[in-house]
Amino acid sequence: MDSLPDRTPHAVLAERVLASLPARDREILIRYYLNLQPACALVEEFGVSPEEFRTIRANARGLFRALRAQMSCLKDFAGSRRSLSA
């Protein structure tokens, strides 16, 4: 996945989440969130059930939240280390 120069932290996390997913799930999510294609069209085209579509979205959101929490912990840890060395 090509990276853009001035990415926000959320964009970096989204990129990492997308890169970790199977190709089909990645394509579904890109087309749903970025290309704004309707869920019903994607369900039909990819041959997934509405429940499976919701699961794909939920799993990606869960990964995003977990990475965001991990990044926040690392940022807090780095900040506390700097204050200790001052």
Phi, psi and omega in degrees: 000125181285139180261144176266151187297311185256070182270143174282161177304322179294323179294321178297316179295317179299320178299316180295318178297311181300319181295334183275352185269157172300153184305317181297314181296318179300314181296317179300312183293319178298315182290329180284308186276321184266320181268355177056037176282143182293144181303318183299324179291320181290320177302314181292313184295319184269355177068033176254155177281161176303324179294318178294321177300314178297323179294318178301314179295316181296319179297318179294317177297320178297316177298318179298313180298318181296317178294321179296318178295319179297316179296321180295318178296317179297320179295316178297319180296316180296320179295320180290327178292321178296320182290332178288327183274352182282000000 
